[in-house]
Amino acid sequence: MTKQKDARKRPSRTVGRPRSADMPVSGDPRADIIAAAARLFRAKGIAGASVREIAEEAGLRKASLYYYFPSKEEIVYAMIEGVLAPALGMQKELARKPLSEAAKLYLYLRFDVEMLCSAPYDCTWLLAHGDLSDERMAAHWKEREKLLVWLRARLREGHAKGEFVACDAAAVAKAMLAATEYSVTWAERADISRLKRNAEEVAALLVRGVLAPGVSLDKVRAEASA
């Protein structure tokens, strides 16, 4: 690689209009673009928000935005991946831990609520209003199905081990995922400590609903905290 290539720098962060007062600079241009897009998508819809407007809201020129995202659709995909990849990663991590099925379920549900509610955008709203039906979006939906597969497995294996009551695992898994995803509609995002308590309460509520008689939620939480 030549010295000229080594010296190339990413576009300046100060070439666009100033950001809105409630859109602070994060130091990560991609994160700032996503946050700006989320604000505009919510106000105007995905189709109604132009790339130029997103760039201006992020404090960049349009050409600079294209350096990070070649299209508006790529911003949408990044938003979805931003909440899907961590959830899948957490499931894989928990699968390797020597924990009870109840503790794994509790830890995942708590993580999912906290992660989704900490994101700078409402992914549930995004999916409902995205109007994207291409192959890449279909692939994202296929990846999301893995979340349900994991939840169903925990419910079935937990029942086999005497931790959970018998239930329609497919229906309960969908209800649990819906509960974590839609928690973003009422989450108090500005209060981090409150957000964490909400995540713990939602996870406890969902796990408590499937625990077998004699299985203590307190013990499940203690195991999860160990």
N, C-alpha and C positions, 0 to 999 in steps of 0.2 A: 504493500500500500504506500502511495506517495505521501510526501509531507503535506501536499495540498489537500489530499483527501483526509488526512488526519486532522487538518485544521478546520474542516467544515464544522459548523455549529448549527444547532437547531434554531429555528426562527426566534427572534427576540420576543419577550413577553410583553413589551411596552409599545407595540405598534398599533394596537387597536384602541377603541374607545374605552374609557374607564368602566370598570364593572359596577353593577348596582351595589349599593351599600351593604346589602345582605348576601352578597356573593364574594366572600373573601378569597384571596389568592391562597392556594394550598401548597404551591411550590411544585406541583405536578400538573403540567399542562393538560394531559389527558383527563385527569380528574376534574380540573376546572371546566373543561369543555363538556364533560358528562353532566356536571352539576348545572351548568348554564342551560344545556339542552333539556334537562329534566324540568327546570323552571318554565321554559318556553313550551315544552310539550304539554305540560299541565294546563297552561293558560290558553294555548292555541290548538292543541292537538298536534300529532306528529306531522300530518300533512300540512297543517297551517303554519308551522314554524320553518322558516327558511334557513339555509346554511349561513347566509349573511347575518341574519339576526342572532343565530347561535354564536357565531364568531364574535360579533360585537358585544354580546352579553358576557362572553368569556374574556374580553379585552384583547382580542386578536383580529388580524386581518383574515379575510376569507381564505386567501392563499395559505396562510399559516395554519389555519384549521385543517386544510387538506393534507398538510404534512403529517398530521397525527391520525386523521380519519379521512379516507378517500371519498366517503359519501355519508349522507345523513343516516342511511341504513346501517352503516358500520357503527355509528354511535349507539343505535338501538341494540344491535347485537352485543356490543360491549357492556351495555347496561344489564342485559339478561345474563351474560356470562359472568358478570361481576357478582351476582348472587347465586348462580347455579353452581359454579366451580367450587366455591367454599363449602357449600352444602354437601356436594359429592365427596369432597376431600375429607370432611368431618366424618362421614359415614365410613369411609375406608379406614380412617384412623381408629375409630371405635371398634371396627371389626377385628382389629389386631390386639385389642386390650382384653385381659382376662377378667371381664366384668359380667355381672348378671345381665340378662336381657332387659330387665327393668331399668337398671342403671344406664345401660347404653341408650335405651329409648329416652330416658329423662335427659341425659346429657345432650343428645341430638336435638330434641325439641327445644330445650333451653337455648342452645346455640343458634338454632334456626331463627327463633323469634328475635334474639338480640342482634344477630347479623342483619336480618332483613330490615329491622327498625332503625339500625344505625346507618343504613345506606342513604345517600342523598336523594333518593327517588323511590317512588312506590312502584315496584315491579309488577304487582298485581294489576294496577291501573294500566301500566304500560302494555302488558300482554292483552288486556281486554280491549284496548283502543289502538293497538299497534297496526292492525290491518296489513300485516306482513304475512304472506302465505307462500313464500318461496322455499326452496329446498333447504336453505340454511336454517330458516325458522323451524321447519319440520324436524331438522336434526336437533335443535334445541329442545323441542317438545319430547323427542325420543330420549334425550338425556334426562329430562325432568322425570320421565317415567321410572328411571332407575331409583329415584328417591322413594317412590311408592313401593317398588320391589323390595327395597331394604326394609321399609317399615312393615310390610307384610311378613317378611321373614322374621323380624323381631317378635311380632305378635304370635306367630305360629310356633316358633321355637320356645318362646316364653311360656306359652300354654303347655307345650310338651314337657317343660321342666317344672310345671306347677306354679309358675310365677303369675300367669295371667288367666283370666276366665276365658272360656270358649267364646269366640265371637266371629263375625264375618270379617275376616282380616282385610279383605279388599275394601269393604265399605268403611271400616274404621281407619284404615291407612289414609284413605281420601279425606275423611273428616279431620284427621290430625294435620295433614298437610294444609288443608284449607284454613284451619285454625291458626297455624303459624303464619301463613302467607297473609291472611286478612288482618292479623294483628297490627299491620302497618297502618291501617285506616284509623286507629285510635291511639296509637303509641305517642307518648310524650317524648319526642326525640331530643328536645333541648335539655332534658333532665336525665343525665346518664345514669345516675343511681336509681332513679325511678324506673328507667327503661330496663335495667338489670333485674329489678324486683318483679316487674311485669313478666319478664321472660321466665323467671323462676316460678311464678304463680301459674302461668299458662302451662308450662311443662308439668307441674305438679298436678294440675287439674286433669290434664289428658292422661297421665300415667295412672293416677288414682282411679280413673274410670274403668280401667281394665285389670287392675290388680286382683289377684285371687284372694279369697278370704284367708286371713291369717298372715298375709304378706304386708309388712309395714312400709308405708311411704317414707317414714322417718329413716328407716334402715336403708331404703333405696337412695335417699338423698345423702345419707352419711357415706355410703359406698361411693357415690358419685363425687363426693367432695374429698375423698381420701387421696 
